[in-house]
Amino acid sequence: AIQMTQSPSSLSASVGARVTITCRPSEAVGNAVAWYQQKPNSAPKLLIYTATTLQSGVPSRFSGSSSGRDFTLTISSLHPDDFATYYCLHDYSFPFTFGQGTKLEI
Amino acid sequence: EVQLVESGGGVVQPGGSLRLSCAASGFTFDDFAMHWVRQAPGKGLEWVSLINGGGISKSYADSLRGRFTVSRDNSKNSLFLQMNNLRPEDSALYYCAKDRLRYASGTSPESWGQGTLVTVSS
């Protein structure tokens, strides 16, 4: 199975800051990477799919990119509502796998 | 509006079985593949299984080793997960999720239920 190595595992930042979270798959996955946001006691929410496509209704401060084999989620200017845990997922081949998660804290 | 409601969770002894259900509404159920994803308490997300819209093609996480079986009843807009020989490490909140693309064999999960809790303990 393809493994997704996500970093950092936790991140402290302030409102207005720019943050980046990275995932590196253990082998090539094309552009088949998605990003999710999860708040405590809530289901995950899809933010980005096919590496760079913003899900409908998601604020434009969220963006996805790729460079080589690395995939990055960027939040351009943190809002108070953005403090949550973020996960990457590859959907390139079965079985799909998630990254370990990044907890974004104030 | 897409609605997914899981049920069937509970407390079960190691080696026991449970059948989870997911009732779907708000979309054409048999047009979409469906996923199961689980989350152990305080831990990250783990993709468990997928079944395509027609119910023929199924995929599972390597860690399950044949103990889980996914199925669906398109006449009842329902998704199922039969879990056998349960272990304490299977304890988790189990989510069902609708695939993002119509008629696809499997892409990123888009819409999620609120989950049903499974606890495996003696």
Contacts between the chains, C-beta under 8 A, distances in Angstrom:
chain1	res1	chain2	res2	distance
A	1	B	61	7.7
A	1	B	62	5.1
A	32	B	107	7.9
A	34	B	108	3.7
A	36	B	45	7.4
A	38	B	45	7.5
A	43	B	95	6.0
A	43	B	112	3.8
A	43	B	113	6.7
A	43	B	114	5.9
A	43	B	115	6.7
A	44	B	37	7.8
A	44	B	45	6.5
A	44	B	95	7.8
A	44	B	109	7.8
A	44	B	112	6.0
A	45	B	112	7.9
A	46	B	100	7.2
A	46	B	108	6.3
A	46	B	109	7.1
A	46	B	110	5.3
A	49	B	100	6.1
A	49	B	107	7.2
A	49	B	108	4.9
A	55	B	110	7.7
A	87	B	44	6.6
A	87	B	45	5.4
A	89	B	45	7.8
A	89	B	47	7.1
A	89	B	108	6.1
A	89	B	109	7.9
A	91	B	106	6.6
A	91	B	107	5.1
A	91	B	108	5.0
A	94	B	50	7.1
A	94	B	59	3.8
A	94	B	106	7.0
A	95	B	47	6.3
A	95	B	59	6.2
A	95	B	60	6.7
A	95	B	61	4.8
A	95	B	62	5.9
A	96	B	47	4.4
A	96	B	50	7.4
A	96	B	106	7.5
A	97	B	47	6.1
A	97	B	61	8.0
A	98	B	44	6.2
A	98	B	45	4.5
A	98	B	46	6.6
A	98	B	47	6.1
A	99	B	44	7.7
A	100	B	44	5.4
A	101	B	44	4.3
A	101	B	45	7.2
